[in-house]
Structure formats: C-alpha cells, structure tokens
C-alpha cells in the first residue's frame, strides 16, 4: 500500500502514533514540541495522524525527544524479516 507520495506503508507500524506516544511518555506537551521543532501545533497533529514521515523531520524529532525512532523502524523491519 502507498500514499499519494509513493511512500511505502506497513500494516501495523505507524510512526505518527509512535512519536505521539513517546511525547506522552515523557510528559511533554504538544506546545513544547511545536516550539522545539518550529512547527505549528496543527502541523504536529497532522504528523501524528500519518503512518509515514520524512527522514529530515524524523532526525529533528529524534534530537528533540532524545529517542531513536530510526531504531524503532529498524526493529520492526528486522522482526518482519527475521534478520
């Protein structure tokens, strides 16, 4: 399955949910994150709804939240491919 941007999606992995969950786990607000990444709150809510994200934004979110979302993606890929 692909989006109109031709970015592949997986059946069970949703990066937007993962980012939102990590933000909540840290007890941080959407306003705090918006200020840190220089995005509007509305744009962040849109990101949370998407199952995909551009890598440059994901790098920024990893930095700000001190969480390796790329490892999360890799772990899912490895578990599906039994690597």
Secondary structure, 3 states (H helix, E strand, C coil): CECCCCCECCCCCCHHHHHHHHHHHCCCCHHHHHHHHCCCHHHHHHHHHCCCCCHHHHHHHHHHHCCCHHHHHHHHHHHHHCC
